[in-house]
Every structure is written in structure tokens, then in C-alpha cells.
């Protein structure tokens, strides 16, 4: 266990250093959610009725959108390591076989923590006025962290099976698209019947509604339990799938 922990810490440091050097990807993972938030708040927000200030409604969705961008870059980073000989080098050394994936996942969580903090600060400057106390903020951060971990392990699994960085980007596209079919930007009740069903029965909507309720005081209902079940189930499933695929591919 001590050797596995040491290996993981070493590769976590490597992944974080690589993230710092990949300035373009880091900037885009922060800049795109900021541009989306500005677009919806200042361009579309005046025409969308959510029963409250639109900026307060949309910020939780932007936070989840931000995590999708961060996870997509994780898939590409894993694929790059799988195809450039890094895994072969690790196999020739006494290194824990899953430390590489752990390094990428922890680096993803770190990047997402940075980008989410910047998004929230920018949201406050745009007029976001949360009513949560310290407990509400900590609970919201915990929900987002669980979701980010789940999404990052899923991205790591996609990165293992992808044959190129380009295909990894294509496989992870749904992480960027799925929030648009949720309650992130408009209430599901305003959607056509088919899209409403999709929006109300997909994993991102309860996470968004829970974060929105914790930060702004809107009703949460059963969404908190659903968010934990969806995110926890996705985390366990993604971890098992990613490690299985990694073991299978590196066994060749």
C-alpha cells in the first residue's frame, strides 16, 4: 500500500505539472464556461423567465458545464500517455499499474477546483447572489466534488480505449453536450415533451438542482438523494470500468 501511495503521489505531481504547462487547454477550460455564462446572462437572460434572477438560476448549470470541459481534457491526456510510450516505460519499472490513471484523475479534480472557483467569482461580479451559509457551500462543494470524481474516472476510461487524442475528444463530447439537455439553462417544463423526459431523468439535472437549492435556497426535494445515487453509482462504475480497461490494454 505504501508503494502504491508513493507511486500515485509521484504521478499526481507529474499530471499537475503537465496541466500547468498545457496553458492553452487550461485557459480554454476556464474561458469557455465564462463566455457561456456571459452569453446566457447578458444576451439570453432577459428573455428567459425562471421565476428568479436568471444569473442565480444559470450559475449552478455553468459550474457543471465547467466540469465537463475539465473531464474532456482528462480523456485526451490519458490517451496521449497510452499512445506515446509512457505506459510501456511504467511497465518496465516497479510502479503500481493504476497510479497513472489516479494521477490524471486527481489532476482533473485540481483543475476543476481552480476553474470552478474562477467561475463562481466571475458569477458574483455578474450579479450572482447566493444565500447559502458555510454549511450550504460545503455541501454544494461536496456534491460537485463527487460528480467531478465520477466524470473524471469515466473520462479516464474513455481515454484508455481511444486510439488517438482526436478520438478521445470525440468520445468525451457527450460530457459537454449533456448539460444542455438538463435544467442547467431553462426549466425542463418549458421543453417539448420528449426533451422534458430526457431532462428530468438524466444524472446531471438532480446534481444541478441540488447545487442550485443549496446555494440559492430553491426547493431540493428528492434531488439530493438522486444526485448522490447517480454520482456515486457513476463513480463506482467508472472506476471499475477504467481500471478493467487499463488492465486489459496493458496486458497485451
Rosetta silent file (secondary structure, phi, psi, omega in degrees, C-alpha in Angstrom):
SEQUENCE: XXXXXXXXXXXXXXXXXXXXXXXXXXXXXXXXXXXXXXXXXXXXXXXXXXXXXXXXXXXXXXXXXXXXXXXXXXXXXXXXXXXXXXXXXXXXXXXXXXXXXXXXXXXXXXXXXXXXXXXXXXXXXXXXXXXXXXXXXXXXXXXXXXXXXXXXXXXXXXXXXXXXXXXXXXXXXXXXXXXXXXXXXXXXXXXXXXXXXXXXXXXXXXXXXXXXXXXXXXXXXXXXXXXXXXXXXXXXXXXXXXXXXXXXXXXX
SCORE:     score description
SCORE:     0.000 S_00000001
   1 L     0.000  -39.689 -179.086    0.000    0.000    0.000 S_00000001
   2 H   -65.448  -39.567  178.019    2.819    2.400    0.841 S_00000001
   3 H   -66.076  -41.027  179.128    4.475    1.785   -2.541 S_00000001
   4 H   -63.119  -40.329  178.993    1.149    2.263   -4.343 S_00000001
   5 H   -65.355  -42.871  178.950    0.578    5.530   -2.480 S_00000001
   6 H   -62.366  -44.466  178.782    4.082    6.758   -3.296 S_00000001
   7 H   -60.998  -42.915 -178.768    3.645    5.881   -6.973 S_00000001
   8 H   -63.887  -44.339  179.560    0.275    7.642   -7.075 S_00000001
   9 H   -61.243  -42.057  179.676    1.651   10.805   -5.434 S_00000001
  10 H   -61.418  -45.242 -177.784    4.545   10.869   -7.898 S_00000001
  11 H   -77.701  -24.039  171.120    2.269   10.544  -10.929 S_00000001
  12 H   -64.242  -46.192  177.375   -0.222   13.029   -9.485 S_00000001
  13 H   -59.524  -40.696  177.985    2.596   15.559   -9.330 S_00000001
  14 H   -61.703  -46.151 -177.925    3.541   14.726  -12.912 S_00000001
  15 H   -64.894  -37.990  178.395   -0.023   15.202  -14.159 S_00000001
  16 H   -67.206  -39.701  177.126   -0.391   18.525  -12.353 S_00000001
  17 H   -63.762  -40.925  176.934    2.900   19.757  -13.827 S_00000001
  18 H   -62.988  -36.909  177.916    1.726   18.736  -17.297 S_00000001
  19 H   -64.001  -40.566  179.201   -1.523   20.628  -16.693 S_00000001
  20 H   -64.281  -34.660 -177.678    0.419   23.772  -15.775 S_00000001
  21 H   -79.061  -25.950  179.093    2.454   23.505  -18.958 S_00000001
  22 L   -86.600   69.732 -172.059   -0.608   22.936  -21.164 S_00000001
  23 H   -63.563  -38.232 -176.279   -1.672   26.555  -20.788 S_00000001
  24 H   -61.755  -46.869  179.995   -3.971   26.594  -23.830 S_00000001
  25 H   -64.519  -40.688 -179.823   -6.154   23.728  -22.587 S_00000001
  26 H   -63.235  -43.532 -179.591   -6.273   25.172  -19.063 S_00000001
  27 H   -65.148  -43.301 -178.414   -7.306   28.598  -20.339 S_00000001
  28 H   -66.036  -35.869  179.094   -9.983   27.171  -22.637 S_00000001
  29 H   -67.051  -19.680  176.549  -11.468   25.032  -19.841 S_00000001
  30 H   -97.230  -42.564 -173.298  -11.931   28.275  -17.870 S_00000001
  31 H   -69.158  -41.555 -177.242  -12.642   30.733  -20.682 S_00000001
  32 H   -62.825  -46.466  175.190  -15.382   28.769  -22.461 S_00000001
  33 H   -62.141  -34.898  177.656  -17.648   28.424  -19.382 S_00000001
  34 H   -65.027  -42.175  178.851  -17.094   32.119  -18.623 S_00000001
  35 H   -66.315  -39.803  177.752  -18.099   33.068  -22.162 S_00000001
  36 H   -62.839  -42.677 -179.827  -21.142   30.796  -21.980 S_00000001
  37 H   -63.885  -44.092  178.935  -22.180   32.354  -18.682 S_00000001
  38 H   -63.320  -39.413  179.858  -21.771   35.880  -20.046 S_00000001
  39 H   -62.537  -48.226 -176.894  -23.734   34.924  -23.172 S_00000001
  40 H   -72.461  -37.220 -177.655  -26.677   33.476  -21.266 S_00000001
  41 H   -71.389  -47.692 -171.058  -26.735   36.139  -18.528 S_00000001
  42 H   -95.326  -22.288 -178.206  -26.354   39.247  -20.684 S_00000001
  43 H  -102.502  -52.448 -175.895  -27.748   38.154  -24.084 S_00000001
  44 H   -94.780  -22.498 -171.643  -30.419   35.493  -23.454 S_00000001
  45 H   -57.532  -36.232 -178.184  -31.156   36.021  -19.778 S_00000001
  46 H   -68.372  -19.003 -178.425  -33.576   38.896  -20.267 S_00000001
  47 H  -101.020   -1.516 -177.099  -35.821   36.747  -22.465 S_00000001
  48 L  -110.107  122.954 -178.761  -35.862   33.671  -20.198 S_00000001
  49 L  -100.927  114.724  178.944  -38.307   33.556  -17.308 S_00000001
  50 L  -117.418    4.453 -179.161  -37.242   31.251  -14.466 S_00000001
  51 L    82.281    3.011  178.185  -39.117   32.956  -11.636 S_00000001
  52 L  -153.383  175.653  175.680  -35.917   34.414  -10.231 S_00000001
  53 L   -58.541  127.675 -171.788  -32.903   36.436  -11.367 S_00000001
  54 H   -61.067  -34.217 -179.527  -31.571   34.453  -14.307 S_00000001
  55 H   -61.419  -36.904  177.986  -27.954   34.707  -13.166 S_00000001
  56 H   -68.155  -31.089  179.341  -28.907   32.914   -9.930 S_00000001
  57 H   -74.614  -41.527 -168.013  -30.613   30.194  -11.960 S_00000001
  58 H   -84.770  -24.694 -173.733  -27.873   29.604  -14.529 S_00000001
  59 H   -58.862  -45.983  177.543  -24.693   29.625  -12.400 S_00000001
  60 H   -57.426  -37.091  176.885  -25.098   26.069  -10.993 S_00000001
  61 H   -66.273  -38.736  178.034  -25.515   24.793  -14.545 S_00000001
  62 H   -64.713  -37.139  177.453  -22.393   26.651  -15.682 S_00000001
  63 H   -60.010  -45.016  178.982  -20.455   25.051  -12.819 S_00000001
  64 H   -68.703  -35.123  175.607  -21.458   21.580  -14.051 S_00000001
  65 H   -62.626  -39.983  179.714  -20.691   22.591  -17.646 S_00000001
  66 H   -60.191  -41.543  179.795  -17.241   23.671  -16.472 S_00000001
  67 H   -65.249  -31.485  177.892  -16.555   20.221  -15.003 S_00000001
  68 H   -64.503  -41.814  177.382  -17.422   18.656  -18.361 S_00000001
  69 H   -62.761  -42.073  179.794  -14.734   20.686  -20.120 S_00000001
  70 H   -64.495  -40.866 -179.933  -12.202   19.663  -17.468 S_00000001
  71 H   -67.651  -36.897  179.561  -13.077   15.975  -17.750 S_00000001
  72 H   -60.375  -38.964  178.372  -12.837   16.033  -21.549 S_00000001
  73 H   -68.256  -27.418  176.544   -9.228   17.186  -21.309 S_00000001
  74 H   -64.810  -43.221  178.228   -8.549   14.267  -18.935 S_00000001
  75 H   -58.408  -43.276 -179.123   -9.597   11.774  -21.603 S_00000001
  76 H   -67.827  -37.510  179.165   -7.195   13.342  -24.086 S_00000001
  77 H   -65.792  -41.184  178.492   -4.318   13.367  -21.573 S_00000001
  78 H   -64.527  -44.428  178.705   -4.798    9.667  -20.785 S_00000001
  79 H   -60.364  -39.540  178.730   -4.903    8.776  -24.484 S_00000001
  80 H   -60.579  -43.315  178.178   -1.702   10.723  -25.066 S_00000001
  81 H   -67.546  -35.541 -179.311    0.069    8.695  -22.378 S_00000001
  82 H   -68.479  -26.106 -173.093   -1.342    5.442  -23.725 S_00000001
  83 H  -107.179  -10.012 -175.611   -0.048    6.139  -27.228 S_00000001
  84 L  -103.873   10.302  176.795    3.302    7.909  -26.690 S_00000001
  85 L    95.524   -3.026 -178.906    5.142    5.125  -24.859 S_00000001
  86 H   -62.678  -42.009 -179.123    4.616    6.369  -21.294 S_00000001
  87 H   -65.477  -38.685  177.679    2.732    3.217  -20.284 S_00000001
  88 H   -62.458  -38.161  177.886    5.463    0.991  -21.731 S_00000001
  89 H   -65.385  -41.153  179.674    8.038    2.821  -19.637 S_00000001
  90 H   -66.563  -35.092 -179.337    5.943    2.339  -16.488 S_00000001
  91 H   -67.737  -22.929  179.645    5.507   -1.369  -17.217 S_00000001
  92 L   -85.270   -1.837 -178.948    9.287   -1.770  -17.254 S_00000001
  93 L  -122.141  159.942  178.378    9.531   -0.360  -13.709 S_00000001
  94 L   -77.899   67.502 -177.059    8.111   -1.499  -10.339 S_00000001
  95 L  -114.522  137.554  177.526    5.275    1.042  -10.495 S_00000001
  96 L   -54.978  132.993 -170.062    1.682    0.405   -9.378 S_00000001
  97 L   -65.301  -25.751 -175.472   -0.322   -0.309  -12.512 S_00000001
  98 L  -103.648    4.820 -177.994   -3.164    2.125  -11.736 S_00000001
  99 H   -64.686  -30.857 -179.952   -1.094    5.046  -10.464 S_00000001
 100 H   -63.502  -47.049  179.465   -1.131    6.646  -13.913 S_00000001
 101 H   -65.030  -40.807  178.353   -4.926    6.849  -14.009 S_00000001
 102 H   -59.485  -41.475  178.461   -5.036    8.080  -10.412 S_00000001
 103 H   -60.236  -44.437  179.934   -2.609   10.852  -11.312 S_00000001
 104 H   -66.896  -38.974 -178.202   -4.771   12.030  -14.192 S_00000001
 105 H   -67.523  -45.672  179.595   -7.980   11.900  -12.143 S_00000001
 106 H   -64.818  -38.705  176.140   -6.540   13.892   -9.209 S_00000001
 107 H   -62.597  -37.683  177.143   -5.076   16.430  -11.634 S_00000001
 108 H   -62.677  -44.333  178.951   -8.538   16.715  -13.213 S_00000001
 109 H   -62.453  -39.439  179.233  -10.118   17.399   -9.815 S_00000001
 110 H   -64.508  -45.308  177.632   -7.452   20.043   -9.123 S_00000001
 111 H   -61.121  -42.525 -178.841   -8.045   21.766  -12.464 S_00000001
 112 H   -66.911  -35.069  176.735  -11.781   21.699  -11.906 S_00000001
 113 H   -62.503  -42.038  178.557  -11.415   23.185   -8.430 S_00000001
 114 H   -65.567  -49.598 -176.318   -9.448   26.087   -9.914 S_00000001
 115 H   -66.583  -37.424  178.991  -11.806   26.676  -12.832 S_00000001
 116 H   -65.255  -40.807  177.872  -14.928   26.376  -10.647 S_00000001
 117 H   -60.960  -43.698  179.632  -13.556   28.929   -8.194 S_00000001
 118 H   -64.459  -41.190  179.453  -12.868   31.372  -11.031 S_00000001
 119 H   -62.681  -43.300 -179.047  -16.358   30.807  -12.480 S_00000001
 120 H   -65.638  -41.968  177.864  -18.028   31.471   -9.104 S_00000001
 121 H   -62.042  -44.850  178.604  -16.004   34.668   -8.553 S_00000001
 122 H   -63.451  -37.392  178.857  -16.880   35.873  -12.058 S_00000001
 123 H   -62.586  -40.662  177.844  -20.545   34.992  -11.426 S_00000001
 124 H   -62.077  -40.368  177.799  -20.600   37.162   -8.307 S_00000001
 125 H   -65.759  -27.643  178.948  -19.196   40.036  -10.369 S_00000001
 126 L   -85.996   -3.460  177.161  -22.004   39.452  -12.903 S_00000001
 127 L   116.793    3.315  178.104  -24.668   39.673  -10.200 S_00000001
 128 L   -65.377  126.895 -176.973  -24.883   36.171   -8.726 S_00000001
 129 L  -128.739   82.869  178.442  -26.178   36.469   -5.166 S_00000001
 130 L   -69.985  150.990  179.810  -26.150   33.117   -3.310 S_00000001
 131 L  -108.084    2.865 -174.218  -27.922   32.908    0.044 S_00000001
 132 L   -71.340  146.024  169.841  -26.043   29.848    1.350 S_00000001
 133 L   -88.067 -168.572 -178.158  -24.123   29.827    4.596 S_00000001
 134 H   -61.027  -42.136  179.670  -20.900   27.927    5.177 S_00000001
 135 H   -61.526  -41.200  178.407  -22.725   24.611    5.513 S_00000001
 136 H   -64.197  -41.786  178.325  -24.549   25.116    2.230 S_00000001
 137 H   -63.726  -42.904 -179.735  -21.327   25.973    0.410 S_00000001
 138 H   -65.648  -40.745  178.295  -19.548   22.918    1.842 S_00000001
 139 H   -64.888  -42.787  178.256  -22.456   20.636    0.915 S_00000001
 140 H   -63.166  -41.886  178.418  -22.568   22.051   -2.621 S_00000001
 141 H   -63.099  -37.588  178.232  -18.793   21.628   -2.944 S_00000001
 142 H   -65.156  -41.988  178.165  -19.111   18.011   -1.794 S_00000001
 143 H   -62.971  -44.949 -179.895  -21.792   17.249   -4.385 S_00000001
 144 H   -64.928  -40.133  179.386  -19.720   18.858   -7.146 S_00000001
 145 H   -61.670  -44.681  178.719  -16.586   17.000   -5.986 S_00000001
 146 H   -61.156  -42.065  179.183  -18.366   13.643   -6.105 S_00000001
 147 H   -65.745  -41.560  179.720  -19.659   14.438   -9.593 S_00000001
 148 H   -64.150  -42.582  177.538  -16.228   15.582  -10.786 S_00000001
 149 H   -59.711  -45.406  179.861  -14.596   12.404   -9.481 S_00000001
 150 H   -61.884  -46.087 -178.254  -17.180   10.282  -11.282 S_00000001
 151 H   -67.071  -35.843 -179.138  -16.814   12.214  -14.526 S_00000001
 152 H   -68.740  -40.425  177.069  -13.005   12.161  -14.330 S_00000001
 153 H   -68.005  -35.531  175.064  -12.859    8.384  -13.893 S_00000001
 154 H   -63.717  -42.724  178.167  -15.284    7.987  -16.794 S_00000001
 155 H   -63.458  -38.440  178.090  -13.061   10.243  -18.901 S_00000001
 156 H   -62.047  -41.622  177.295  -10.017    8.194  -17.892 S_00000001
 157 H   -63.004  -42.079  176.988  -11.757    5.044  -19.109 S_00000001
 158 H   -64.229  -36.502  178.123  -12.615    6.695  -22.414 S_00000001
 159 H   -65.370  -31.875  179.471   -9.011    7.835  -22.715 S_00000001
 160 H   -67.931  -42.018 -174.781   -7.794    4.255  -22.287 S_00000001
 161 H   -83.854  -20.168 -178.858   -9.899    2.871  -25.167 S_00000001
 162 L   -68.304  143.829 -178.140   -9.381    5.806  -27.548 S_00000001
 163 L   -91.933  -15.230  179.406   -6.764    5.242  -30.219 S_00000001
 164 L  -151.726  164.513  178.733   -5.835    8.899  -30.665 S_00000001
 165 H   -62.158  -37.217 -179.989   -6.236   12.237  -28.928 S_00000001
 166 H   -63.923  -43.425  179.405   -8.756   13.266  -31.572 S_00000001
 167 H   -69.070  -31.645  174.932  -10.918   10.193  -30.974 S_00000001
 168 H   -63.096  -39.985  177.779  -10.711   10.790  -27.202 S_00000001
 169 H   -63.798  -39.940  179.742  -12.071   14.279  -27.783 S_00000001
 170 H   -68.426  -40.831 -179.184  -14.922   12.833  -29.863 S_00000001
 171 H   -65.110  -32.732 -177.106  -15.763   10.142  -27.282 S_00000001
 172 L   -90.136    6.899 -178.003  -15.938   12.715  -24.482 S_00000001
 173 H   -59.600  -35.339 -176.312  -18.189   15.076  -26.474 S_00000001
 174 H   -63.994  -25.194  177.285  -21.303   13.928  -24.611 S_00000001
 175 H   -64.213  -30.087  179.152  -19.809   15.323  -21.372 S_00000001
 176 H   -86.491  -27.795 -174.138  -20.019   18.763  -22.940 S_00000001
 177 H   -88.462  -35.150 -172.990  -23.398   18.242  -24.606 S_00000001
 178 H   -57.817  -37.136  178.617  -25.454   16.542  -21.873 S_00000001
 179 H   -59.318  -26.374  179.767  -25.780   19.671  -19.650 S_00000001
 180 H   -70.225  -21.192  177.477  -27.676   21.400  -22.461 S_00000001
 181 H  -101.240   34.044  179.157  -30.386   18.707  -22.155 S_00000001
 182 L  -128.253 -165.864  177.416  -30.787   19.302  -18.419 S_00000001
 183 L   -89.598   21.502 -175.800  -32.181   22.039  -16.204 S_00000001
 184 L   -64.571  -41.497 -171.029  -28.916   23.962  -16.491 S_00000001
 185 L  -114.448  -28.844  178.093  -30.216   26.819  -18.655 S_00000001
 186 L  -142.259  153.010  175.534  -34.023   26.590  -18.704 S_00000001
 187 L   -62.343  137.701 -179.916  -36.639   24.807  -16.565 S_00000001
 188 H   -56.786  -28.175 -179.524  -37.479   21.364  -18.036 S_00000001
 189 H   -63.656  -16.806  179.226  -41.171   22.295  -18.041 S_00000001
 190 H   -88.062   -5.290 -175.634  -40.549   24.723  -20.904 S_00000001
 191 L   -88.791  159.551  170.919  -39.152   21.978  -23.170 S_00000001
 192 L   -58.912  158.951 -170.745  -41.042   19.804  -25.686 S_00000001
 193 H   -54.417  -46.084 -177.052  -42.386   16.572  -24.191 S_00000001
 194 H   -65.196  -46.839  179.952  -39.582   14.272  -25.402 S_00000001
 195 H   -66.950  -31.127  178.387  -36.785   16.593  -24.310 S_00000001
 196 H   -63.553  -41.204  178.466  -38.561   17.186  -20.994 S_00000001
 197 H   -62.886  -43.822  178.252  -38.456   13.464  -20.238 S_00000001
 198 H   -61.824  -45.825 -177.870  -34.739   13.341  -21.069 S_00000001
 199 H   -62.495  -40.211 -174.845  -34.026   16.418  -18.967 S_00000001
 200 H   -80.763  -14.193 -175.033  -35.924   15.161  -15.937 S_00000001
 201 L  -126.749   38.875  174.298  -34.441   11.638  -15.999 S_00000001
 202 L  -124.955  159.902 -168.875  -30.743   12.134  -16.609 S_00000001
 203 H   -67.611  -26.126 -173.224  -27.961   12.338  -13.983 S_00000001
 204 H   -75.949  -35.129 -176.896  -26.978   15.986  -14.368 S_00000001
 205 H   -57.560  -49.967  178.933  -30.385   17.528  -13.589 S_00000001
 206 H   -64.103  -31.352  176.754  -30.597   16.339   -9.947 S_00000001
 207 H   -65.785  -45.495  179.183  -26.996   17.420   -9.357 S_00000001
 208 H   -62.885  -45.942 -177.869  -27.743   20.883  -10.736 S_00000001
 209 H   -64.707  -34.325  177.566  -30.992   21.182   -8.794 S_00000001
 210 H   -68.379  -46.562  178.545  -29.255   20.146   -5.563 S_00000001
 211 H   -63.316  -41.622  179.066  -26.427   22.643   -6.035 S_00000001
 212 H   -61.926  -43.928  179.701  -28.934   25.333   -7.025 S_00000001
 213 H   -65.311  -41.089 -179.780  -31.037   24.642   -3.935 S_00000001
 214 H   -66.164  -36.059 -175.655  -28.038   24.637   -1.592 S_00000001
 215 H   -87.781  -33.348 -173.600  -26.684   27.918   -2.961 S_00000001
 216 H  -118.542   -2.375  175.181  -29.865   29.891   -3.640 S_00000001
 217 L    84.082   11.541  176.338  -32.490   28.302   -1.389 S_00000001
 218 L   -74.535  158.225 -178.191  -34.752   26.819   -4.085 S_00000001
 219 L   -60.220  138.167 -179.545  -36.589   23.562   -3.205 S_00000001
 220 L  -102.798  -41.283  179.851  -34.397   20.455   -3.425 S_00000001
 221 L    59.028 -132.505 -178.502  -36.881   17.667   -2.684 S_00000001
 222 L   -84.599    0.962 -175.149  -35.618   14.241   -3.721 S_00000001
 223 H   -64.091  -33.422 -179.412  -32.898   15.696   -5.936 S_00000001
 224 H   -62.650  -46.705  178.499  -30.199   15.423   -3.257 S_00000001
 225 H   -63.685  -41.988  178.724  -30.712   11.674   -2.878 S_00000001
 226 H   -64.070  -39.275  179.203  -30.874   11.239   -6.654 S_00000001
 227 H   -62.593  -42.654  179.332  -27.689   13.280   -7.104 S_00000001
 228 H   -66.572  -41.124 -179.697  -25.835   11.090   -4.604 S_00000001
 229 H   -66.528  -48.401  179.674  -27.136    7.883   -6.177 S_00000001
 230 H   -60.729  -51.368 -175.695  -26.347    8.967   -9.737 S_00000001
 231 H   -68.072  -42.923  178.773  -22.907   10.382   -8.914 S_00000001
 232 H   -64.480  -43.396  177.938  -21.936    7.572   -6.544 S_00000001
 233 H   -64.073  -41.313  178.298  -23.081    4.901   -8.982 S_00000001
 234 H   -65.189  -38.017  178.853  -21.286    6.604  -11.863 S_00000001
 235 H   -63.245  -49.921 -179.135  -18.113    6.891   -9.767 S_00000001
 236 H   -62.730  -47.199 -179.485  -18.067    3.200   -8.827 S_00000001
 237 H   -62.821  -41.836 -178.699  -18.975    2.068  -12.330 S_00000001
 238 H   -68.579  -39.584  178.310  -16.454    4.376  -14.000 S_00000001
 239 H   -62.668  -47.647 -179.829  -13.648    3.370  -11.623 S_00000001
 240 H   -62.791  -43.490 -178.737  -14.259   -0.338  -12.202 S_00000001
 241 H   -65.881  -45.313 -177.795  -14.557    0.155  -15.976 S_00000001
 242 H   -63.039  -44.603 -178.942  -11.461    2.367  -16.268 S_00000001
 243 H   -69.036  -36.304  177.220   -9.252    0.023  -14.234 S_00000001
 244 H   -64.468  -46.949 -179.366  -10.539   -3.036  -16.102 S_00000001
 245 H   -64.663  -38.622  178.812   -9.904   -1.454  -19.495 S_00000001
 246 H   -65.368  -44.112  178.612   -6.466   -0.250  -18.412 S_00000001
 247 H   -62.082  -41.070 -177.904   -5.515   -3.727  -17.121 S_00000001
 248 H   -66.985  -42.768 -177.920   -6.793   -5.314  -20.301 S_00000001
 249 H   -72.602  -36.589 -178.278   -4.955   -2.950  -22.637 S_00000001
 250 H   -81.931   -7.624  177.300   -1.649   -3.021  -20.758 S_00000001
 251 L   -80.491  -12.905 -177.798   -1.723   -6.816  -20.543 S_00000001
 252 L   -70.061    0.000    0.000   -1.130   -7.109  -24.284 S_00000001
